[in-house]
Amino acid sequence: MEKKIQLLNDIFEVGLTDDDLEKDVEEVLPWDSFYIMEFLVKAEEEFHKRITIEEISGVGSIKELLQLMGNE
């Protein structure tokens, strides 16, 4: 989980912690198309997990976003 949070911190230039898991992504991340596309590419590179636009559009919380990234 820590590796996934660090990846989000690197991509979105934020400082997420475990305390942020239940927060809405739009509340704590700059959730725009540029960052989302970068996230999709990095998640595939790092975790070999392809995430579709349909999946990403259904994400509500940081925890859901981390779950989409799959198992480390």
C-alpha positions as CSV (number, residue, x, y, z in Angstrom):
1,M,0.0,0.0,0.0
2,E,2.8,2.4,0.8
3,K,4.3,2.0,-2.7
4,K,0.9,2.9,-4.2
5,I,0.5,6.0,-2.0
6,Q,4.0,7.1,-2.9
7,L,3.2,6.8,-6.6
8,L,0.2,9.0,-6.1
9,N,2.3,11.5,-4.2
10,D,4.8,11.6,-7.0
11,I,2.3,11.9,-9.8
12,F,0.0,14.4,-8.2
13,E,2.7,16.2,-6.2
14,V,0.8,15.9,-2.9
15,G,1.5,14.4,0.5
16,L,-1.1,11.7,1.0
17,T,-1.0,9.4,4.1
18,D,-3.0,6.5,5.3
19,D,-5.3,9.1,7.0
20,D,-6.5,10.2,3.5
21,L,-7.7,6.8,2.3
22,E,-11.4,7.5,2.9
23,K,-11.3,11.0,1.4
24,D,-12.8,11.8,-2.0
25,V,-10.1,11.9,-4.8
26,E,-11.3,15.3,-5.9
27,E,-10.9,16.6,-2.4
28,V,-7.2,15.8,-2.1
29,L,-5.8,15.4,-5.6
30,P,-5.6,17.7,-8.6
31,W,-8.1,15.5,-10.4
32,D,-8.0,16.7,-14.0
33,S,-7.4,14.9,-17.3
34,F,-3.7,15.5,-17.5
35,Y,-3.0,14.0,-14.1
36,I,-5.4,11.1,-14.7
37,M,-3.7,10.2,-17.9
38,E,-0.3,10.3,-16.2
39,F,-1.7,8.2,-13.5
40,L,-3.0,5.6,-15.9
41,V,0.4,5.3,-17.7
42,K,2.4,5.2,-14.4
43,A,0.1,2.6,-12.9
44,E,0.5,0.3,-15.9
45,E,4.3,0.8,-15.9
46,E,4.7,0.3,-12.2
47,F,2.1,-2.4,-11.3
48,H,1.5,-3.9,-14.8
49,K,-2.2,-3.1,-14.3
50,R,-4.2,-1.6,-17.1
51,I,-7.0,0.7,-15.8
52,T,-9.7,1.7,-18.2
53,I,-11.4,5.1,-18.4
54,E,-14.6,3.5,-17.3
55,E,-12.9,2.2,-14.2
56,I,-11.2,5.5,-13.3
57,S,-14.4,7.4,-13.8
58,G,-16.2,5.3,-11.2
59,V,-13.6,6.0,-8.5
60,G,-14.7,8.0,-5.5
61,S,-12.2,7.6,-2.7
62,I,-8.4,7.3,-2.5
63,K,-8.9,3.8,-1.2
64,E,-10.9,2.8,-4.3
65,L,-8.1,4.3,-6.5
66,L,-5.5,2.3,-4.7
67,Q,-7.6,-0.9,-5.1
68,L,-7.8,-0.2,-8.9
69,M,-4.0,-0.4,-8.9
70,G,-4.1,-4.1,-8.0
71,N,-1.8,-6.1,-5.7
72,E,1.8,-5.1,-5.4
